Amino acid sequence: MKESDFIKLYKKKIKAKNYKEAKKKVDLFWNALFKLLDNEKKIVIKNWGIFEKKSVKSRKVVIPMWIEAGYSKPKEIIKFRAGERLIKKINKSGENNE
């Protein structure tokens, strides 16, 4: 699902007037989440999931067009692990569509 598809679905669910209003609310959520992740390494939303900030070491990258192998830069990534309630809700909605 693309972000635009999610925003359209969210717009329909909250009965927003337009796409722009729904996008603004989704962006507010993501901005707040990213600010919290700057301070904390892990954010737990009960029964929904866990957002975690992890460090990734540099890796060897081989591209056939390059003569030598290069190395990626070490960076931090955000991982999401779904909670029980979210998994059940997604599986339930998937059964209804079939």
N, C-alpha and C positions, 0 to 999 in steps of 0.2 A: 504494500500500500504506500503510495506516495503521500507527501505532506499535504498536497492540495486535495487529494481524495479524503484524507483524514479531516481536514478543515471543513470540507463540504458535509461530511457525515456529522461532525460536531455542530455545524450550523443548523442542520436539520433537527438534531437532538435538542438543542437549547432554544430552537425557534428564533434564531437571530434574524435581524432585518436584512443583513447583507454579509457577503463573504469577508469584507474588510473588518467588520466588527468581530467575527469569529476568529479571524487570523490574529487580531490584536490580543484577544484573550489567551489564545494558545501561545503566542510569543511571550506574554507576561509570565506564564507558567514556566517556560523554558529559561527565561532570563533569571527568574528567582531560583530555579534549580541550579543553574550554572554558578550563580553567586554563592549559594550555599556550598557547592562542591569546591569552591576556591578555599573556603575555610575548613571544611570537614572532608575526610576521605570517603565517608560512607553515609548515605542517606537512606533510611528505611521508612517506607510508607506502608503501614500495617495492612496486611492482606492484599497488597497491590504489587509490591516489588521492592527491589533494592538497587539503588544507583551507586556505583562504586568507581572511584578514581584509582587507576592502576598505572604504574610506570612500566614502559616497554623498553627493553634494551635495544641497542643498535643491532641490526642484522646485516648479513652479507647479501648483497643484491647482485645477481648476474643477469645482464641483458646482452643477448647475442651481438648486438651492434657495437657494444663497447668492447674495447680491447682488454681492459682489466675489469675485475669485479669491484663494485663500489660498496659503500656501507651506508645504511640509513641512519638518520639521527635518532638518539633516544628521545622518547616523548611520553606524555601522559595521555591515556585514553579513558573514556567513560564506558563502563560495562553496565548492562541492565540484566538483572535476574528476576524473572516474573514470580509473583507470590501465588499461593494456592487459589485464592478467590479469583484472581485475574485469569489463571489457567482454566479453571472450571467455567468461567463465564465465556471465554473464547471457545472452548470445546463445545459448550452448549449452543452457542450461536452458529457454529459450524455444522452441527447436526440439523438445525432448522433449515439451513440453506440447501441441503441435499435432498 
